[in-house]
Amino acid sequence: MRYIRYSRLDLSYILAGIILFFFVFGIPFSFLPVNSSKIALLVLLFISFLLFLQGKINFNLNISFIYFASVLLFLSIVSLVITIFHAAYDYSVSYAYMIFSLEALLGSYILYKIFLHKYNFKNILHLFIVVSLIQALVILAMFISEPVRDFIFSLTESKEELMERYGGFRGFGLAGSVTYDLAVFLSISLIFISYMVLEAKKVSTFYIFSWVVIAAAVLMTGRSGWIGIVFSLIFLALNLPAKYTAGKMLLTLSTLIIALSFSLVIYLLIYKTELYEILFLKIIPYAFEMFINFYQTGSFSTASSDFLSGMYFVASEKTILIGDGFWKNPYGFGYYMSTDAGYMRHLLFYGVFFSLILYMVYLIGFYKILKCLPKTKNNIYLIGMITIFFFVAHYKGDFLLGSAMNIKLFTILLVYAIWNKYEKNTLYRQHP
């Protein structure tokens, strides 16, 4: 594998980034019958078929990949059996596992075989940062410019209702989910930025700019993104051998945030008075609600977190063992038992045992990703923080099975880890 200098044009790398954007974000274009993830998968399948006919690609599966695919397909079948057994006939979970295995895992494998196999771990993280920056720029452009907002709304399934409900600052972006899931994805890229800066041991203007822009978009997208913001700053603080680098990074970051914030406020005050009011009356109170509450009451709680705590309750022994087979509310709109909490929803559907299998898929997967990397403090912090983030995010909603873009982030890194180790071992056996 080779490391690409980002300043050098590499058509394959650029094309990989374009496909990654559409594959990960699952944009629901209004003029297409399926979202962009499925279109990207079809494009990848078509390219791989042509390369296979030309003898330029081969598909060599290994036991680890087969293990993960088999477990996901097993859970899909189990979910189907359980919902039929309970006469619930709710196939949402079975379908979700099928999409997990066939779209996310298989798609990540093909993306790796065609493009990503040529690059190393840092190149792949850089791609995630780039697509996150593009998404963040789209979000900010939609907020600032009404023509841009109207144009993007005309291309996709409109999120105007969401924008109106939150006073004109949420519902922006080119993605299948433009709130909670997107906030987590974008904020994970902030952790990637801290990792890349510390690995390079120098402050990059591009990464500083990207951090500020993405963080601004995160605050407009979902408060869960605060976890990624805090983790990315903790990452810098924990890197004791690079105190100067971390300190310089934080100083530059603070200076840029103040400068851009001041410039934005002046621009909005002069040219966009209505957006200035939205910023101070809607966005800041929303994004900083937990800090405002802490100042006023001594508690970091928010309205949504208080509401979420009521979604966890004690289930019956029968439900804990084998679930109830319901995912959606059988009597109308919403979710079964009126709970949106991730751990609770899985428990209610198929019980604790099969819930644990899903959680083990992620724990083993992240462990494999860590094992394929050099045993450094930065790598441990990086994978540890992302793992914690995933499981914390699942507390709020069905993140581990329902967050398509973050599932693809996981499967892309997992496929890289599986084949990176496999190819190293194969090369060693061939060339002792």
Buried (B, 14 or more C-beta within 10 A) or exposed (E): EEEBEEEEEBEEBEEBBEBBBBBBBBBBBEEEEEBBBBBBBEBBEEBBEEBEEEEEBEEEEBEBBEEBBEBBBBBBEBBBEBBBEBEBEBBBBBBBBBBBBBBBBBBBBBBBBBBBBBBBBBBBBBBBBBBBBBBBBBBBBBBBBEEBBEEBBEBBEBBEEEBEEBBBBBBBBBBBBBBBBBBBBBBBBBBBBBBBBBBEEEBBEBBBEBBBBBBBBBBBBBBBBBBBBBBBBBBBEBBEEBEEBBEBBBEBBEEBBEEBEEEBEEEBEEEBEEBBBBBEEBBEEBBBBBEBBEEEEEEEBBEBBEEBEEBEEEBEEEBBEBBBBBBBBEEEEEBBBEBBBBBBBBBBBBBBEBBEBBBEBBBBBBEBBBEBBEEEEBBEBBBEBBBEBBBEBBBBBBBBBBBBBBBBBBBBBBBBBBBBBBBEEEEEEEEE
